[in-house]
């Protein structure tokens, strides 16, 4: 039970580290855009009211942070790598449990597009305790996709309605960081003619 508890605590710390680093990287780029100096102040309290957003910043800005992956398999592999790097699991166990499936995806970009849409839809179902503005920040560090793929997603594959977030942003991390605004409050990209997602895993 102690090992399970320690692993759970370690994973929670991992999430917090990613949330804060993502928020800081975003604020650096966002501040340059708008000419302000908004700063990270503290983590949100999940037990206050219906739960605060992940990051509480200055100037009344509140940011809910999430990470997007091609699919659940990639998510498990990524967090497994963190476990290995932090020596929570052995090399043998890591290689057996978390094989690299990056090369065995059909239309990987479409998997990423679908994941982004699903995240925004699900996050719009939540309620948050906050004062000021509320942003949704999606962090992406894709192995294959790049800025042109994200621009194509914005033109052709957005399929969601944003009701509660003042703005929705994506922070792309490849060789360097870039931010893309995906939506403003009340933007509606739902369409019966939305492009079909054709993503799948290919067996070795």
C-alpha positions in Angstrom: 0.0 0.0 0.0 2.9 2.3 0.8 4.4 1.9 -2.7 1.0 2.5 -4.3 0.5 5.7 -2.2 4.0 6.9 -3.1 3.5 6.3 -6.8 0.2 8.1 -6.7 1.8 11.0 -4.9 4.6 11.0 -7.4 2.2 11.1 -10.3 0.3 14.0 -8.8 3.5 15.9 -8.5 4.3 15.1 -12.1 0.9 16.6 -13.1 1.6 19.7 -11.1 5.1 20.2 -12.6 3.7 19.9 -16.1 0.8 22.3 -15.3 3.1 25.0 -13.9 5.8 24.7 -16.6 3.1 24.8 -19.3 1.5 27.8 -17.7 4.8 29.6 -17.5 5.8 28.9 -21.1 2.4 30.1 -22.2 2.5 33.3 -20.2 5.9 34.2 -21.6 4.5 34.0 -25.2 1.1 35.5 -24.3 2.6 38.5 -22.5 4.7 39.3 -25.6 1.5 39.3 -27.7 -0.5 41.6 -25.5 2.2 43.7 -23.9 1.5 42.7 -20.3 3.4 41.0 -17.4 0.9 38.4 -16.2 2.5 36.0 -13.7 1.7 32.6 -12.2 0.7 33.1 -8.6 -0.4 29.7 -7.3 -2.0 26.4 -8.1 -5.8 26.2 -8.0 -7.5 24.6 -5.1 -9.6 21.6 -6.4 -11.6 21.6 -3.1 -12.8 25.2 -3.2 -16.4 25.4 -4.4 -16.7 23.4 -7.5 -12.9 23.5 -7.9 -10.6 26.2 -9.1 -8.8 26.0 -12.4 -5.2 24.5 -12.3 -3.3 27.8 -12.3 -4.2 31.1 -10.7 -2.4 34.0 -12.3 -2.2 37.8 -11.8 -4.6 40.2 -13.5 -7.5 38.0 -12.8 -6.4 35.3 -15.2 -7.3 31.7 -14.4 -5.9 28.8 -16.6 -7.1 25.2 -16.8 -4.2 23.2 -18.2 -4.4 19.8 -19.9 -2.1 17.7 -22.2 -3.1 16.3 -25.5 -1.8 13.0 -27.0 -2.4 11.2 -30.2 -4.4 8.6 -28.2 -4.5 6.8 -24.8 -1.6 4.5 -25.8 0.7 7.5 -26.3 -0.4 9.0 -23.0 0.5 5.8 -21.1 3.8 5.6 -22.9 4.7 9.2 -22.0 3.9 8.9 -18.3 5.7 5.5 -18.3 8.8 7.2 -19.6 8.6 9.7 -16.8 8.3 6.8 -14.3 11.5 5.3 -15.8 13.4 8.6 -15.8 12.5 9.1 -12.2 13.5 5.5 -11.4 10.1 4.4 -10.3 10.3 1.4 -12.6 13.2 -0.6 -13.9 14.5 -0.5 -17.5 13.3 -4.0 -18.2 9.8 -3.4 -16.9 9.6 -0.1 -18.8 10.6 -1.6 -22.1 8.2 -4.5 -21.7 5.2 -2.4 -20.5 5.7 0.7 -22.6 6.8 -0.1 -26.2 7.2 2.9 -28.5 4.1 2.8 -30.8 4.8 6.1 -32.6 5.6 4.4 -35.9 2.5 2.3 -35.9 -0.3 4.9 -36.3 -2.5 5.4 -39.3 -3.1 9.2 -39.9 -1.5 10.3 -36.6 -2.4 13.9 -37.1 -6.1 13.0 -37.2 -5.7 11.2 -33.9 -4.3 14.4 -32.5 -7.1 16.5 -34.0 -9.7 14.2 -32.5 -8.1 14.3 -29.1 -8.0 18.1 -29.1 -11.7 18.3 -30.0 -12.7 15.8 -27.3 -10.7 17.6 -24.7 -12.5 20.9 -25.4 -15.9 19.2 -25.4 -15.2 17.5 -22.1 -13.7 20.5 -20.4 -16.8 22.6 -21.4 -18.9 20.2 -19.4 -17.2 21.2 -16.1 -17.8 24.1 -13.8 -15.1 26.1 -12.1 -14.8 28.4 -9.1 -13.0 31.6 -10.2 -13.0 35.3 -10.5 -11.9 37.1 -13.7 -11.1 35.4 -17.0 -10.9 31.6 -17.6 -8.6 30.2 -20.3 -8.2 26.6 -21.4 -4.6 25.8 -22.3 -3.8 22.6 -24.1 -0.2 21.4 -24.2 1.0 19.4 -27.1 4.5 17.9 -27.6 3.8 15.6 -30.6 6.4 13.3 -32.0 5.3 13.7 -35.6 3.0 16.8 -36.0 4.3 20.3 -36.4 3.0 23.9 -36.6 1.6 23.4 -40.1 -0.5 20.5 -38.9 -1.9 22.6 -36.1 -2.7 25.4 -38.6 -4.5 22.8 -40.8 -6.5 21.6 -37.7 -7.6 25.2 -37.1 -8.8 25.6 -40.7 -10.4 22.2 -41.3 -10.9 20.0 -38.2 -12.2 22.1 -35.3 -15.4 20.4 -34.2 -16.6 21.7 -30.8 -18.6 24.5 -29.2 -16.8 26.6 -26.6 -19.2 27.9 -24.0 -17.3 28.5 -20.7 -13.8 29.5 -21.6 -13.0 33.1 -22.5 -10.2 31.8 -24.7 -8.9 28.4 -25.7 -5.1 28.1 -26.6 -2.8 25.4 -27.7 0.9 25.4 -26.7 3.0 23.5 -29.2 6.4 22.3 -28.1 8.8 21.0 -30.8 12.1 22.6 -31.3 10.6 25.7 -29.7 7.3 26.9 -28.2 4.5 28.3 -30.2 0.9 29.3 -29.2 -2.2 29.0 -31.3 -5.6 30.5 -30.3 -8.2 27.8 -31.0 -11.4 29.6 -29.9 -13.1 32.4 -27.9 -16.1 32.2 -25.7 -19.3 31.1 -27.6 -17.4 30.1 -30.8 -19.3 27.2 -32.4 -17.5 24.9 -34.8 -19.9 22.0 -34.6 -20.9 20.8 -38.0 -22.7 17.8 -39.4 -20.3 18.1 -42.4 -17.2 18.0 -40.2 -14.3 16.1 -41.7 -14.3 12.4 -40.7 -11.5 11.3 -38.4 -9.6 8.3 -39.8 -7.0 7.4 -37.1 -6.1 3.9 -36.1 -3.2 1.9 -34.6 -1.5 -0.5 -37.0 -0.3 -3.8 -35.7 3.4 -4.6 -36.0 
